[in-house]
Amino acid sequence: MPAEPVAPPAVTDDDVGGRTVRRLAAVLALAAVLPALYLPGLVHDFFDLKIYMRAMDWWAAGNPLYDYVQPDRVQGELYFTYPPFSALLLRPFALLPLGATVAIFTALTVLAVVVTTRWLLAPVTARHGLPRVFTLTLAVLLVLAVESTRETITFGQINMLLVVLILGDLLFAVPRASRWAGVGVGLATALKLFPGIFIVYLLATRRWRAAAVASATAAAATLLAAAVAPRDSWRFWTHELWATDRVGRTDYTGNQSLFGLLSRITAPEKPGQLLWLALVAVVAGYGLWRATRAARAGDPLTGLALTGLVGALVSPITWTHHIYWFIPAVVVLADAALGADPATGGGVRRRNALAALAIGTTALIVYGVVTFYDWGVAPARTDSPVEFLTRNTYVLLSLLLLATLPIRREPGKSRQMDSLPE
């Protein structure tokens, strides 16, 4: 005789209440930790934002934008280094009291964290039946705890604006073949050069129209800035763009790029250009190949996470607040771990490995590389293997994720891949 079906255990009010209390306790515990994580960053005192505003005052007074110099006890002199189009957007903020500008930048960054985290998590919560409000709340607090977010807020950086433009474009406009696909990436590239790697990604994935729109948008924004400030634009694109010494020493711990790693090995000498270019070619080629595989498999989030990590590695200067791209990588790892089939031994091992990598990555990016150091002021070169690892944590983590980030299988997709790279 067939066995009679066993009814699932009834869910009691005590079970629901207990679950609610545990979730609330988790949220409150994480919220309580945030102030302690932000305390070291208070010494930054919105340092970068103040440079922007002083440079805008200098520029408004009729002086050449890129002649602005601010003395600094550590690096000697600091300058305004963004493209002219960024200056056009920043200039109106100089008309406001500094406190109001700080409040606006902070509020916009927090809002961007909430919006982008919701974009990343919505498919995951739906796919695995996770509680939406609790998962989003916990995730937002975790993203606010991550060092790149802390540094963005306490320095007064614009990174989250770029993230909104890129994610909105690559997660929504490009996959849906919208006629606006590419505009976000193009604007982000005109504001700050780092996002230009995503135009390369569009070309690599044969999104020709989106790549053309992104390039045209970046060019149009750049030409608009040139029409408003022709001399400053000419100077930036012909000289300042190539003067990497204007943004600080490349061997500082805060520079978590391949060039930064090499600079810390060879300090006080600069690393050989040929060696660096060879490493850039290998890393960019491999990373964009994997990103292309992910895009063709219908996994745009993995594709853009890999591309962001490539950009961070190959850029000569990648400060810690630039590396947002660990966050979508953690989402990919968590989603793949939740989706692993526990019915098989291989599925259990895979789930455990992915979960361990997700948790380990989260722990590293929350603790950080520079927050609890003196921001790289200590001698950059060291013979200690432990110190070498700690001062190059993000570079090594980026390389690890570049090789191990899984390409996920989406329901209903026939050409999906769900494996680590060959």
C-alpha positions in Angstrom: 0.0 0.0 0.0 1.3 3.5 -0.8 2.3 5.5 2.2 -0.1 8.1 3.2 1.1 11.6 2.8 2.4 13.3 5.9 1.0 16.7 6.5 3.6 19.5 7.1 3.9 20.7 10.6 1.6 23.6 11.4 3.3 27.0 11.8 2.3 28.4 15.2 2.2 32.0 16.3 5.1 31.3 18.6 7.2 30.2 15.5 6.3 33.3 13.6 7.0 35.5 16.6 10.3 33.9 17.3 11.4 34.2 13.8 10.5 37.9 13.8 12.4 38.5 17.0 15.5 36.8 15.6 15.4 38.9 12.4 14.9 42.1 14.4 17.8 41.1 16.6 20.1 40.5 13.6 19.2 43.9 12.1 19.7 45.7 15.4 23.0 44.0 16.0 24.4 44.9 12.6 23.1 48.5 12.9 24.8 48.8 16.3 28.2 47.8 14.8 28.0 50.4 12.0 29.1 53.5 14.2 32.2 51.7 15.3 33.2 50.9 11.7 32.7 54.5 10.7 34.7 56.0 13.6 38.1 55.7 12.0 36.8 57.2 8.8 35.7 60.4 10.6 39.3 61.6 10.3 38.7 61.9 6.5 36.3 64.7 7.3 34.9 64.7 3.7 38.4 65.5 2.5 37.8 64.8 -1.2 34.5 66.7 -1.3 36.2 69.7 0.3 38.9 69.6 -2.4 36.2 69.6 -5.1 34.4 72.5 -3.6 37.6 74.6 -3.1 38.6 73.8 -6.7 35.2 75.0 -7.9 35.6 78.3 -6.0 39.0 78.7 -7.6 37.6 77.9 -11.0 34.6 80.3 -10.6 37.1 83.1 -9.7 38.5 82.8 -13.2 41.5 80.6 -12.6 42.5 77.6 -14.7 40.7 74.6 -13.1 43.7 72.3 -13.2 46.0 74.9 -11.6 44.3 74.4 -8.3 46.7 73.0 -5.7 46.0 72.1 -2.1 49.0 71.4 0.3 48.8 68.0 2.0 51.0 66.8 4.9 51.3 63.3 3.5 51.4 63.7 -0.3 52.7 67.2 -0.5 50.2 68.6 -3.0 46.8 67.5 -4.2 44.9 68.6 -7.3 41.5 68.4 -9.0 41.8 65.4 -11.2 38.3 64.7 -12.6 37.4 65.3 -16.2 35.9 68.7 -17.1 32.3 67.2 -17.4 32.5 66.3 -13.7 33.4 69.9 -12.9 30.3 71.2 -14.7 28.1 69.0 -12.4 30.0 69.8 -9.3 30.2 73.6 -9.8 26.6 74.4 -8.7 27.2 72.7 -5.4 29.9 75.3 -4.6 27.1 77.8 -4.4 25.7 76.0 -1.3 27.1 76.1 2.2 29.6 73.3 2.7 27.4 71.6 5.3 24.5 71.4 2.9 26.7 69.9 0.2 28.0 67.3 2.6 24.4 66.4 3.7 23.2 66.2 0.1 26.2 63.9 -1.0 25.7 61.7 2.0 22.0 61.4 1.6 22.4 60.6 -2.2 25.0 58.0 -1.5 22.8 56.2 1.1 19.8 56.4 -1.3 22.0 54.9 -4.0 23.0 52.1 -1.7 19.4 51.2 -1.0 18.3 51.4 -4.7 21.2 49.4 -6.1 21.1 46.8 -3.3 17.4 46.3 -4.1 18.2 45.9 -7.8 20.8 43.2 -7.0 18.7 41.3 -4.5 15.2 41.3 -6.1 15.9 38.3 -8.5 17.6 36.4 -5.6 14.8 36.9 -3.1 12.2 35.9 -5.7 14.1 32.8 -6.9 14.7 31.4 -3.4 11.6 32.7 -1.6 13.6 34.8 0.9 11.7 37.4 3.1 12.1 40.6 1.0 12.0 43.3 3.6 14.3 41.5 6.1 16.8 40.4 3.4 16.9 43.9 1.9 17.3 45.6 5.3 20.1 43.3 6.3 21.8 43.6 2.9 21.7 47.5 3.0 23.3 47.5 6.4 26.0 45.2 5.2 26.7 47.3 2.1 26.9 50.4 4.4 29.4 48.4 6.5 31.7 47.6 3.6 34.9 49.6 3.5 34.4 51.0 0.0 31.0 52.5 1.1 32.5 53.9 4.3 35.3 55.5 2.4 32.9 56.9 -0.3 30.8 58.5 2.4 33.6 59.8 4.7 35.7 61.2 1.9 32.6 62.6 0.1 33.1 60.7 -3.1 30.8 60.3 -6.1 31.3 56.6 -6.7 27.7 55.5 -5.9 26.3 57.9 -8.6 28.5 56.0 -11.1 27.3 52.7 -9.8 23.6 53.7 -10.2 24.3 54.7 -13.8 26.2 51.5 -14.6 23.9 49.0 -12.9 20.8 50.7 -14.3 22.2 50.4 -17.8 23.7 46.9 -17.7 21.0 45.2 -15.6 18.0 46.7 -17.3 18.5 48.9 -20.4 21.1 46.7 -22.2 19.4 43.2 -21.6 16.1 44.7 -22.8 17.7 46.2 -25.9 16.3 49.6 -24.9 17.1 52.5 -27.2 18.6 54.2 -24.1 21.0 51.2 -23.5 24.5 52.6 -23.2 23.6 56.1 -22.0 24.3 55.3 -18.3 27.7 53.8 -19.0 28.5 56.8 -21.3 27.6 59.4 -18.7 29.6 57.5 -16.0 32.6 57.4 -18.3 32.4 61.1 -19.0 32.3 61.8 -15.2 35.2 59.5 -14.3 37.3 57.4 -16.6 37.1 54.1 -14.7 33.7 53.1 -16.1 35.1 53.1 -19.6 35.9 49.4 -19.0 32.2 48.7 -19.4 32.3 50.1 -22.9 35.0 47.5 -23.6 32.6 44.9 -22.0 29.8 45.9 -24.4 32.1 45.6 -27.3 33.4 42.2 -26.1 29.8 40.9 -25.8 28.9 42.3 -29.3 26.4 44.8 -28.0 27.3 47.0 -30.8 24.5 49.5 -30.6 24.8 49.9 -26.8 28.6 50.3 -27.1 28.0 53.0 -29.8 25.5 54.8 -27.7 27.8 54.7 -24.7 30.7 56.0 -26.7 28.5 58.8 -28.3 27.1 59.8 -24.9 30.6 60.0 -23.4 31.8 62.0 -26.4 28.8 64.4 -26.3 29.2 65.1 -22.6 32.9 65.7 -23.1 32.3 68.0 -26.0 29.7 69.9 -24.0 32.3 70.5 -21.3 34.8 71.5 -24.0 32.3 74.1 -25.3 32.0 75.6 -21.8 35.6 75.3 -20.8 37.8 74.8 -23.9 41.2 75.5 -22.4 40.6 73.4 -19.3 39.3 70.6 -21.5 42.3 70.7 -23.8 44.7 70.7 -20.9 43.0 67.7 -19.2 42.9 65.5 -22.3 46.4 66.4 -23.5 48.3 66.5 -20.3 46.6 66.0 -16.9 45.0 62.7 -17.9 48.5 61.2 -18.2 50.0 62.7 -15.1 49.3 59.9 -12.6 51.5 61.7 -10.0 48.6 64.2 -9.5 46.4 61.7 -7.7 49.0 60.5 -5.1 51.8 58.0 -4.7 51.1 54.7 -6.4 52.7 52.6 -3.7 50.2 53.6 -1.0 48.3 50.8 0.5 45.1 52.5 -0.6 45.9 51.9 -4.2 44.6 48.3 -4.7 45.5 47.8 -8.4 48.0 45.6 -10.1 50.2 48.7 -10.5 49.8 49.4 -6.8 50.9 45.9 -5.9 54.0 46.1 -8.2 54.8 49.6 -6.8 54.8 48.2 -3.3 57.2 45.4 -4.4 59.6 47.8 -6.1 59.3 50.8 -3.9 60.9 53.3 -3.8 61.5 52.6 -7.5 58.6 52.5 -9.9 57.8 49.1 -11.5 58.7 48.3 -15.1 56.1 49.4 -17.6 56.5 46.3 -19.7 55.8 44.0 -16.8 52.8 45.9 -15.8 51.4 46.1 -19.3 51.9 42.3 -19.7 50.0 41.6 -16.5 47.2 44.0 -17.6 46.9 42.2 -20.9 46.6 38.8 -19.3 44.2 39.9 -16.5 42.0 42.0 -18.8 41.9 39.3 -21.5 41.0 36.5 -19.1 38.6 38.6 -17.0 36.7 39.9 -20.1 36.6 36.5 -21.6 34.9 35.2 -18.5 32.6 38.2 -18.4 31.6 37.6 -22.1 30.8 33.9 -21.3 28.6 35.1 -18.4 26.8 37.6 -20.7 26.2 35.0 -23.4 24.9 32.6 -20.8 22.3 35.1 -19.7 24.0 36.1 -16.5 24.6 39.9 -16.8 25.3 40.4 -13.0 28.2 38.1 -13.1 29.4 39.7 -16.3 29.4 43.2 -14.9 30.9 42.1 -11.6 33.8 40.5 -13.4 34.2 43.6 -15.6 34.3 45.9 -12.6 37.0 43.7 -11.0 39.0 43.8 -14.2 38.7 47.6 -14.2 39.9 47.9 -10.6 42.9 45.6 -11.4 44.1 47.2 -14.6 43.7 50.9 -13.7 47.0 52.5 -12.5 45.2 54.0 -9.5 42.4 52.2 -7.8 41.6 53.6 -4.3 39.6 51.4 -2.0 36.5 53.5 -2.4 36.5 52.6 -6.2 36.0 48.9 -5.6 32.2 48.6 -5.3 32.3 45.5 -7.5 33.0 43.0 -4.6 29.3 43.6 -3.6 27.7 42.2 -6.7 30.3 39.4 -6.6 29.1 38.4 -3.1 25.4 38.4 -4.4 26.4 36.1 -7.2 28.2 33.7 -4.8 25.3 33.7 -2.3 22.8 33.1 -5.1 24.8 30.2 -6.5 25.3 28.7 -3.1 21.5 28.8 -2.4 20.9 27.3 -5.8 23.3 24.4 -5.4 21.6 21.0 -5.3 22.1 19.5 -1.8 20.8 16.1 -3.0 24.2 15.1 -4.3 27.6 15.0 -2.6 29.0 17.4 -5.3 26.1 19.8 -4.7 26.8 19.9 -1.0 30.5 20.5 -1.5 29.8 23.2 -4.1 27.3 24.9 -1.8 29.7 24.9 1.1 32.6 26.2 -1.0 30.6 29.0 -2.5 29.1 29.9 0.9 32.6 30.0 2.4 33.9 32.3 -0.4 30.9 34.6 0.0 31.3 34.8 3.8 35.1 35.2 3.6 34.8 38.0 0.9 32.2 39.8 3.0 34.4 39.6 6.1 37.4 41.0 4.2 35.6 43.9 2.5 33.9 44.9 5.8 37.1 44.8 7.8 38.9 46.5 4.9 42.5 47.2 3.9 43.1 50.8 5.0 40.5 51.8 7.5 42.5 50.5 10.4 45.9 51.5 9.0 47.3 55.0 8.7 46.1 55.1 5.1 49.3 53.7 3.7 51.6 56.3 5.3 53.8 53.6 6.7 56.7 52.4 4.4 55.0 50.6 1.5 57.7 48.1 0.9 58.0 45.2 3.4 59.7 41.8 3.6 57.0 40.4 5.8 54.8 37.9 3.9 51.9 38.6 6.3 52.1 42.4 5.8 52.4 41.9 2.1 49.1 39.9 2.1 47.3 42.4 4.3 48.5 45.4 2.2 47.4 43.8 -1.1 44.3 42.1 0.1 41.9 43.5 -2.4 44.2 42.9 -5.4 44.6 39.2 -4.4 40.9 38.9 -3.6 40.0 40.4 -7.0 42.2 37.9 -8.8 40.7 35.1 -6.8 37.1 36.1 -7.7 38.1 36.7 -11.3 39.0 33.0 -11.5 36.2 31.5 -9.3 33.1 33.6 -9.6 30.4 31.1 -10.9 28.3 31.7 -14.0 24.8 30.9 -12.9 22.1 28.8 -14.6 18.8 30.7 -15.0 15.5 28.8 -15.3 14.4 28.3 -18.9 17.8 29.0 -20.4 19.1 26.3 -22.6 22.7 27.5 -23.0 23.4 28.2 -19.4 26.6 27.2 -17.6 26.8 26.5 -13.9 30.4 25.7 -13.3 33.7 27.2 -12.2 36.0 28.1 -15.2 37.8 25.2 -16.9 
